[in-house]
Amino acid sequence: MKQLEAHEVPLHKIFCSDYDFQIPEYQRPYAWETEQTLQLLDDLIEALDRNRDEPYFLGSIVLVKDPDAPAAQVIDGQQRLTTLTILYAVLRDLTRDEEFAKELDEMICEPGKKSRGLQRKPRLALRSRDTEFFHKYVQTSLGTRELAKVPANAMSTEAQEAIQANSGVLSDKLGGWHENRRLELIRMLSDRTYLVVVSTSDLNSAHRIFSVMNDRGLDLSPADIFKSTIIGNLTNGQSANYSKKWEDAEEALGREDFADLFLHIRMIFAKDRAKRELLKEFPEQVLDSYLPNRADHFVDDVLVPYADAYEKIRDLAYVAPEDPDAAERVNAWFKRLSQLDNNDWRAPALWALRHHGGEPEWLDRFFQSLERLAASMFIRRVYTSLRANRYAELLRGLDAGHGLSAGAFRLSEDEQAETLKQLDGPLYLVTKVRKYVLLRVDEVLAKDSGATYKHPIITVEHVLPQNPKPNSTWMNEFSDNEHRQWRHRIANLVLLNRRKNSEAQNYDFAMKKEKYFTGKNGVSNFALTTGVLSHQEWTSDVLERRQQELTTLLREEWQLE
């Protein structure tokens, strides 16, 4: 059996001659977005400010490594190691202290020893397509300053685009810090920030470890531990009844969603984003006010009502017999919100349903405001900490009785302008956002007809192709500049209810209308797509008018001035 080792290792022992990290060619490219990078920095800042003695753990990495040699293939942990290297490089290039810069540079690159004939060598080597780029703009002194000057269209891979974007946001954030503050961050990173390094000399063993570490088992969850605490504080006569209530709620939601519920309940009570693990915060922020004498009230007044609200939101199952039309509108808001790439909005949504469940008209207006706020943050790619802070502010306003006039609902002029800027830009390139925006504009277009769709597959397609063939009629009708200007913007995008057809994507306009934008049973039922079919030609003028029309619809729908 191959030897397996697992150790908690401080970062100053990670970025040293003990390790020579290599990213295998079969690994996916570096892909962290600015949201994840800024979240990492926020977490580090919180650890820095919270407790100067408490260790901070960044998670684990899995390596194929011989114990007696530094060479280490990274099986899991590439994103963290690469982002940490960028962070060190940004700090190196911001400082005016030459000694400080030299020490940081040695974290990034093995300095070499002339007396032993050893050459300077980066401590992390990315996949071959990005190695030279990363070395030039990150692992070389002042490289991040040069990287900021490189035009975005000069990048040859998405990984290089991500490296530039993350270097930029870290430089912007840390550039405003005092030198002493940056030094404090480096000291925390070096001395009390740890990774759990799991290593084995066998590749197959490393992949098995990675699979096991990422497999979801049925270990005790925080919810199980909270249950034992609550039930343990009830009398013998109460425990069986309340244990059943608890288990009924868990069965209705399922284990995963039931565990998620406790995160949202904590947020509702604390009205602040999480700063430590749930096992520590939930008892302090929620349970302590119910124990030891009011454990039954927690189940009756908190757990069961919020579990019921969660189920209604998840299953689009809100009912209001006195106003079924308003109830239908509320469920439509649930459906829209569920299509976002995060569920941070659920805490205020649960609060609203818990406290105003019998007021369908109020809920309709509330969820319209919530979707506007959530959609704007989604489109602007606001990262986790800032989203959580905004929803915490909203919960504080709601709890204070401000209702629909809560200040956190209001978008500033800058937030509205940035939302409109993103909507008017190359929307197709923002993969996580494009389908949501197109479905929303399609809804607005189809509002009068009351159309709804339940397609198992919905794809986003270009009218003017992304890469038309050199001899295509498209090349005669659009200059290179016009093609670059319009291909990825909302005016040139449609929705289809089938998978992409790579060959059909390059049809000329007449052929696309006839064969690609119609289904087996006739015209596509997406209003956004049928609008294209009414045009006899597809030109820059058509696109300009359509761009104005569609962005205006969204501006009015989300009340963006």
N, C-alpha and C positions, 0 to 999 in steps of 0.2 A: 504494500500500500504506500502510495506517495505521501511524503510528509506534508502536513497542512499546518500553516502558521497563521495566527491572527493576533494582532497587537494594536493597541492604541498608540498612535505615533504623532507627536507634535509636528507642525508644518516645517519647522526649521530642520527636522530630521527627514522630512519628505523631500524637500528641495535642497538636497545635498548629494555628495558623491556616493551615498549608499544606494541611490536609485538612478537608473538610466532608462527613462520611460519611453516606450515605443508604442505608437498606435498601429495595430496590424491593419493591413490593407483591406481586410474583409469587414472591418468595422464601418459603421455609418459615419458620415462626415460630422465635423463640429457643427452644432445646430442650435445652441442656446440663443434665445432671443433677448432683446434688451429687458423685457419684463422679468425674465428669470435672473438676469445679471443684477438688475437693480434690487430685486428681492434678496439675493444673496448679500449684497452690500448692506441693505437695511437690517438684515438679521445680524450681520457682523457689528453694525453700529449699536444695535440694541444690546448685544452681548458686551460691547465695550463700555457702555454707559451703565449697565445694570449692576455688575459686580466685578471688581477688579481681581478677584481671586478665583471666581468660579470658572471651571473649564468649559469650553464651547466645542461641541462635536458637529462636524460637517458631514457625517455619514460615513460610508464605507467605499473602498475601492477593492477590486478583485484583480490579482496579478498572476501571471505565469512567471515565476522567478526562482532561480536557484539561490539557496541561502548564502552561498559563498561568492556570488557575482552580482554586480549592480544591474545588469540587463534585466528589464522588466516589461513584458508585454501587458498592456492594459486591456483587460477583458470587460471591466465595468469601472467607470469613473472618469472617462475621457472628458466629459463636459465640465466637470468640476475642476480637474487638473488644468485644462486649457484656460478656463475663466480665471482661475487663481493666478496663472502665469501672466495673463493680460493685466490683472489687477496689480501684480508686482511691477510690471513694466510701466504702467501708468504712474504709479507712485515714484518709481525711479526717475521718470522723465519730468515729473513735476518739481522734484526737489532741486534746490540750489546748493545743497550741502554735498560736496564731492565725495566725502567719506561715506555718507548715507547712500548716495547713488551707487557707489562701488559695492557696498554690501548687498544692496538689492539686486544689482546686476549678477552677483555671484549666486543669488538664489535662483536666478533664471538660467544661467550658464555656468558650467564647470570652467573655472578660470584658466586651467592648464598650468603646467609647470615647465618652464624653459629648461631647468636643470635636469629634468627627467624626460625631456622631449615630448611632453604631453600638450596637445593642442586644445585651445578653447573649444568647448562643445556644449550645445544646448542640452538642458536636462530633460526636455520633452521634445520628441520628434513626432509631428503629425503625419497623416498619410502623405504619400509622395507628392500628390497634386498640390498640397498646401504647405509642404515643408519649407520651401525656399521663401514663400511669401511670409510665413509666420516668423522665420528667422530674420528676415530683412526689417519687418515693421513692428515686431514685438520683442524679439530676443536680442536685438541690436540696440545699443544705447541711443536714446532720442528717437527711436523708430516710431513710437506712437505719435510723435509730433508730425513726422513725415506722412504717416498713414492718414492723418486728418486732411491732408492736402490732395490725396488721391481721388480722382473722380469716381463716382459710384459705378459708372459703366466700364471702368477699367478692370473690375474684378472678374476673374475667370470662373469662380465657383461660388456657390451659395455660402460655403464655409468662410470664404474670404470676406464676403459681404457681412456675415455675422461677426467676424473678428473686428472689422472696422466699426460696425455699429456699437458693439460692446465696449470697444476701446474709447469711442466717442462719448458714450453716456457716463462711463467711469471718470473720464477726464473732466467732463462738465461738472459732475457732482463733487469730485475731490479737489478740483482746481480752486474752489472757493474756500477751502479749509486753510487754517493756519498751519505752518510747518510742524509745530509741536503736536497738533491734533493728528496729523498724518503719521508722525513718529509713534504716537500712542497706539494707533491702529496697527502699525507694523509690529510693534512689540506684542500686542495681543495675538496677532496672527502667528507670530513665531513661537511664543512661549505657552499660550494657553488655548490654542485652537488645534483640534486633533482630528485626524482621520483614522478610522479603523481599517488597517491594511490586512487583507486576507490574501495569502499567497500560497501557491503550490508550484512544484516544478513540472507538473503535468497539465497539458492543455485541456484534455477531456475532464479532468478533475476540476479545473477552474470553471469550466462551463457548467458542470453539475452544481458547483457551489453557487454560481450566479443564479441558476434556475431555482434552487432551493431558497435563496435569500429573497427572491422576488415572487415566490409562490404564496398564494393566500391560503393560509391554514385556518383552523377554527380554534386558535388559542383564545384565552380569556381576553375579552375586549374591555375597554374602560366601562362600557355600559354594564357588563356583567359584575364588575367590581362595585359600581354605584348601586346596583340592585341589591347586592349582599348587605351594603351599608344601610340602605333604606329599609329593607325587609327586616334586618336585624334590629332595628329600632322600633318595631311594631310589637304589640302584644301578641301572645299566641292566638288569641281570638281573631285578630286582624290579619295576620301574616298570610294565611291561605288565600283569603279573598283578594288582598292586594298583590300577592304574587301572581294570581291569575290575571288581574287587570294588566299588570306589567307584561306578562307573557302574551296576552291577547294583542297588545299594542305592538310588540316586537314581531309577532307572527303576521300582523296586517301589513307592516312595512317591509318585512324581510330584514335579515341580519345586517346587511350593509347599509341600507337606508336608515335603519334604527340607530346604528352607530353614528351616522351622519347627523341625525337629529340632535344629539347631545352637543355637537359643535355649535349648532345654531341657537340652542337654548342658552348656552354659555354666553354667546354674543348678545342675545336679547337682555340678559340680566346684567352683564358687565358693561355693555355699551362701549366696548373697546376691543380692539383686535387682540388676538391671542399672542402672548409673549413667551409662554412656557407650555409644556405638554398639558393635555387635557386632564390627566390624572391629578395634576397639582392644582390647576386653576378651577376646575368644576366644583370640587368640594368647597374651596374658599369663596368662590363668587356666587355659587348657587345653593349647594346643599346645606352649608352651615346655618343658613337662616331657617331651615326646616328641621334641624336636628337639635336635641334628641326627641322633642315632644310633638313635632308636626310632620312626621314622615308621611302620614296618610295624606296630608294636604299637598305634598309635592306630587304624589301620584294623581290625585283628583284634580288639582288646579293647574298643574304644569305638564306632567308627562302625557296624560291621556288627551287633554285638549290640543296640545301641540302635535302629538302623533296623528290625531284626527285631521288637523289642518294640513300637515305634511302630506298625508294620503290624498286629500282633496286636490292639493296643488300638483302632486306628481301624476295623478290619474285623471286630471282635468274633470273632477267630479263634484264641483261646487254646484249646489242646487238652491233655488229660491222660488218656491211654488207661487209666491205672490208676484214675482217679476221674473219669469223664465227668460225673457230677452236679455235682461241685465246679467243674469247668471251665465248665459251663453257668452256674453261679452267678457265676463270675468275669466271664464275658462279659456277663451281665446288669448287673453293676456298671459295666462299660465303657459300656454303652448309656445307663445313667442319667447318668453323669458327662458323656457327650458332649452331653447336652441342656442343660447349663449355658451361660451366655452368655460364658464365658471358658474358656481351656484351661490356666490356671496350674497346675492339679492334675496336669498330665501329667508334670512333672519327677519328683515322688515316685512317680507310677505307673510311669514308665519304670524308675526305680531298683528298685522292687519286682520288676518282671518280669525285669529283668536279673540280680538277685541271688537271687531265690527262685522262678525260673520253674518249677522242678521240684517245687514244694510247693503244690499246688492248695488244700488246706485253709487253709494260712497265707495265701495270696493272697486267699481268700474273706474271711477275717477282716480282713485289711489293707484291702481295698477297701471293706468295710462301714464301717470307721472313717474312711477317706478321704472317702467319700461323705457321711457324717454331718457332717464338718468342712466340706467344700465346700458342702453344701446350706445349712448354717447361715450361712456367710458370704454365700452367694448371696441367701438370704432377708432377711438383715440389710442387704444392699446394701453390703457392705464393699468399699471401692474398691481400685484396682489395687495401690498401694504396700503397703497393709496386708496384702492377700492374699499378695503376693509375700514379704513379711517372714515371714508365718506359715508358708508352705511352705519357706522357707529354714531356719527354725527346725526344722521337721520333718525336713528332709534332714540337718541337723547331728545331730539325735537318732538318726536311722537309721544314719548313718555311724559314730556312737559305739557302735552295737550295742544301742540301746534297743528296737529292733523295735516291736512292737505297743503297748508301754508308753511310747513316746516322748511327752514332755510336751506337744508341740504338738497332739497329737490331742485333748487334754482341753479341753472347753469350760468356761469359768468360769461361776459362777452368774449373773453379769450377762449373759453371752453366751447362756446357755440361756433366761434370762427374756426377753431381747429377741427371740429366735427365736420363743418362744411368743406374745409380744405381737403380732408381725407375723402369725403364723398365725391369731390370733384377731381380727385387724382386717379392714379392707376390702380383702381380698386381690385382688379383681378389678381394682382401680385400679393395682396393681403389675404392669404388663403383662408384663414380662420373667419374672416369678416365677410367675404364677398357673397356667399350664399345667403347669409342672414339679411344683408342689405337688399339683395335682389328679390328675395321673397317678400320683404316688407314693401318695396315699391310695387311689386306685382299685386299685393293685397290692396294697396291704395288704388291702383288702376282698375282692379276688379270689384271695388267696393259696391258700385251700383248694381252689379249683377249678383252679388252675394256669393261669388264662387269660392269654394274651398277645395283643397287638394289633399289626397292621401296617397301619394305615390311612394313606393318603396325606394325608388332611385330618382334623385334629382341632380342633374349636372349643370354646371355653368359653362356656356359655350360662347365662342367668338363669332360674330358675323364676318367682319373683316378678319381673315385668318391671322394667327400669330406669326406664322412663317410661310407666306404664300410662295409658291414655286416661281422661279425666275421668269418663266414664260406665261405666267398667269395673267388673266385680264385685270386682276387686282393691281398688278404692278403698273399697268397703264393708267389706272384711275387715281392711284395714290402715290404721291412722292414719298421718298424715304422719311422725310420729316413728318409728313402727314400720317404715315403709317405708325411711326413712333408716338406721335401725339395722341392717336385715337385708339389703338388696338386694345389697350387694357382698361379703358375708361367705361363707365357704366352705360353710356350710350351704345356701345358696341357689344354689349353682353346680353345674352338671353338665357332662359331656363329650358331644359328639356328633361323629360321623364324616362331617359334611357342612358346607357353608358356611352362614352365618347366613341366616335368612329374616326380614327386618325386619317383615313383616306378622305372621307366625306368633308372633313373640316376645311379642305382646300378647294371645294367646289366654287365655281363662280356664283354670283349673287342669285341669278335666276334659278340655277340648279339647286342651290341650297334651299331656297324657298320651296321648291317643288318636292325635293326628296329628303331634306335633312330636318327642316323645321316643321314638318307635318308628320303625324303618326300614322299607324296602320289604319286607324279609323277616321282619318281626316286631319284637320288643322289641330295643332297643339292647343291645349286648353289653358296655357299660361298667357295671361293678358300681356305680359311683357314681350312674349314671343309673337303673339298674333299682331301686335303693333308693328313689327318689322315686316310682316307679310303684306301690309297695306302700301308699302313703298315700292315704286317701280325701279328705283335705283338706290345705290348706297354710296353716298359721296361725303366729303368733308362738311358740306353745307347741311346735309341731312343729319349727320352726327352732331353738329353744333346745335341745331335746333332741338334734337332729341335729348342731348346732354342738359340743356337748359330746362327742358320740360320735366325730366325725371328728377333732377336735383331740386327743382322747385317743389315738386310733389313731396319729397322727403323733408325739405325745409319746413313746409307747412304742416306736415304730419307730426313732426317733432318740435314744432314751434321754435325754429332756429332763426334768429334775426341777424 
